[in-house]
Amino acid sequence: AHHFAAASALCAAEFQDDLGEILQNEGIKLCLLVEGRRFYGFFLYKFWCPPLKALSIPRIAVEPKYQLLGFGRLMVSWAIQKAKQKPRHECNRVSLSATPEAGLVAM
């Protein structure tokens, strides 16, 4: 409950979205990056059936104090590995949405 509340607050702050409402959409799953009681961030993902055959990441966020430490990259890597576990006829790509406000940093 503590980590979900932290993810909900981060989702509201970063995307002005209600995490609970988003999770009511069919197929959307939540992944939390935590260690003990420490919450680092979250992402949402969804597998799309053929013809799309994709795993999409519509939301990903890292707590501001942990940004630029590789936690976002860690979550995307986990999602890619999850997609690779599916047969290629079910999933052959991963897509990540970015907003202009994301302030993307090339590394």
C-alpha positions as a Markdown table, in Angstrom:
| # | Residue | x | y | z |
|---|---|---|---|---|
| 1 | Ala | 0.0 | 0.0 | 0.0 |
| 2 | His | 2.9 | 2.4 | 0.9 |
| 3 | His | 4.6 | 1.9 | -2.5 |
| 4 | Phe | 1.3 | 2.2 | -4.5 |
| 5 | Ala | 0.6 | 5.5 | -2.7 |
| 6 | Ala | 4.1 | 6.7 | -3.7 |
| 7 | Ala | 3.6 | 5.6 | -7.3 |
| 8 | Ser | 0.2 | 7.3 | -7.3 |
| 9 | Ala | 1.7 | 10.6 | -6.1 |
| 10 | Leu | 4.5 | 10.4 | -8.6 |
| 11 | Cys | 2.0 | 9.7 | -11.4 |
| 12 | Ala | -0.1 | 12.7 | -10.4 |
| 13 | Ala | 3.0 | 14.9 | -10.2 |
| 14 | Glu | 4.6 | 13.9 | -13.4 |
| 15 | Phe | 1.6 | 13.2 | -15.7 |
| 16 | Gln | -1.4 | 14.8 | -13.9 |
| 17 | Asp | -3.0 | 11.3 | -14.2 |
| 18 | Asp | -4.8 | 9.2 | -11.6 |
| 19 | Leu | -2.9 | 5.9 | -11.4 |
| 20 | Gly | -5.9 | 4.0 | -10.2 |
| 21 | Glu | -8.0 | 5.1 | -13.2 |
| 22 | Ile | -5.2 | 4.2 | -15.6 |
| 23 | Leu | -5.0 | 0.7 | -14.1 |
| 24 | Gln | -8.7 | 0.1 | -14.8 |
| 25 | Asn | -7.8 | 0.0 | -18.6 |
| 26 | Glu | -7.8 | -3.5 | -19.9 |
| 27 | Gly | -4.3 | -5.1 | -19.9 |
| 28 | Ile | -2.4 | -2.3 | -18.3 |
| 29 | Lys | 0.0 | -3.6 | -15.6 |
| 30 | Leu | 2.0 | -1.7 | -13.0 |
| 31 | Cys | 5.7 | -2.4 | -12.2 |
| 32 | Leu | 7.2 | -0.8 | -9.1 |
| 33 | Leu | 10.9 | -0.4 | -8.5 |
| 34 | Val | 11.4 | -0.8 | -4.8 |
| 35 | Glu | 14.0 | -2.0 | -2.4 |
| 36 | Gly | 12.7 | -2.7 | 1.1 |
| 37 | Arg | 10.7 | 0.4 | 2.0 |
| 38 | Arg | 12.5 | 2.6 | -0.5 |
| 39 | Phe | 10.5 | 3.5 | -3.7 |
| 40 | Tyr | 12.5 | 4.5 | -6.7 |
| 41 | Gly | 9.9 | 4.7 | -9.5 |
| 42 | Phe | 7.3 | 2.9 | -11.6 |
| 43 | Phe | 6.2 | 2.1 | -15.1 |
| 44 | Leu | 3.1 | 0.9 | -16.7 |
| 45 | Tyr | 3.1 | -1.6 | -19.5 |
| 46 | Lys | 0.7 | -3.4 | -21.8 |
| 47 | Phe | 1.1 | -6.3 | -24.2 |
| 48 | Trp | -0.7 | -5.8 | -27.5 |
| 49 | Cys | -1.9 | -8.8 | -29.5 |
| 50 | Pro | -1.3 | -9.3 | -33.2 |
| 51 | Pro | -1.2 | -7.5 | -35.5 |
| 52 | Leu | 0.7 | -5.0 | -33.2 |
| 53 | Lys | 2.7 | -7.7 | -31.4 |
| 54 | Ala | 4.2 | -5.1 | -29.0 |
| 55 | Leu | 4.8 | -4.3 | -25.4 |
| 56 | Ser | 4.1 | -0.6 | -24.8 |
| 57 | Ile | 5.3 | 1.6 | -21.9 |
| 58 | Pro | 2.8 | 4.4 | -21.7 |
| 59 | Arg | 4.1 | 5.8 | -18.4 |
| 60 | Ile | 7.5 | 5.6 | -16.7 |
| 61 | Ala | 8.7 | 7.8 | -13.8 |
| 62 | Val | 11.6 | 7.9 | -11.3 |
| 63 | Glu | 11.4 | 9.8 | -8.1 |
| 64 | Pro | 13.2 | 13.1 | -8.6 |
| 65 | Lys | 15.9 | 12.4 | -6.0 |
| 66 | Tyr | 16.9 | 9.2 | -7.8 |
| 67 | Gln | 16.8 | 10.5 | -11.4 |
| 68 | Leu | 19.9 | 10.2 | -13.6 |
| 69 | Leu | 21.1 | 7.2 | -11.6 |
| 70 | Gly | 20.1 | 4.6 | -14.1 |
| 71 | Phe | 16.8 | 3.5 | -12.5 |
| 72 | Gly | 14.8 | 4.5 | -15.6 |
| 73 | Arg | 17.2 | 2.5 | -17.8 |
| 74 | Leu | 16.8 | -0.5 | -15.3 |
| 75 | Met | 13.0 | -0.4 | -15.6 |
| 76 | Val | 13.2 | -0.3 | -19.5 |
| 77 | Ser | 15.7 | -3.1 | -19.5 |
| 78 | Trp | 13.3 | -5.2 | -17.3 |
| 79 | Ala | 10.5 | -4.5 | -19.8 |
| 80 | Ile | 12.6 | -5.5 | -22.8 |
| 81 | Gln | 13.5 | -8.8 | -21.0 |
| 82 | Lys | 9.8 | -9.4 | -20.3 |
| 83 | Ala | 9.0 | -8.8 | -23.9 |
| 84 | Lys | 11.8 | -11.2 | -25.0 |
| 85 | Gln | 10.1 | -14.0 | -22.9 |
| 86 | Lys | 7.1 | -13.9 | -25.3 |
| 87 | Pro | 7.2 | -15.8 | -28.6 |
| 88 | Arg | 8.1 | -13.5 | -31.5 |
| 89 | His | 4.7 | -14.1 | -33.0 |
| 90 | Glu | 3.1 | -12.6 | -29.9 |
| 91 | Cys | 5.6 | -9.7 | -29.2 |
| 92 | Asn | 8.4 | -8.5 | -31.4 |
| 93 | Arg | 8.9 | -4.9 | -30.3 |
| 94 | Val | 8.8 | -2.5 | -27.3 |
| 95 | Ser | 7.5 | 1.0 | -27.6 |
| 96 | Leu | 8.0 | 3.8 | -25.1 |
| 97 | Ser | 6.0 | 7.1 | -25.2 |
| 98 | Ala | 7.7 | 10.3 | -24.2 |
| 99 | Thr | 6.1 | 13.7 | -23.6 |
| 100 | Pro | 7.8 | 17.0 | -24.5 |
| 101 | Glu | 8.0 | 17.8 | -20.8 |
| 102 | Ala | 10.1 | 14.7 | -20.2 |
| 103 | Gly | 13.4 | 16.6 | -20.6 |
| 104 | Leu | 15.1 | 13.7 | -22.3 |
| 105 | Val | 18.8 | 13.5 | -21.7 |
| 106 | Ala | 21.1 | 11.8 | -24.3 |
| 107 | Met | 23.6 | 9.6 | -22.6 |
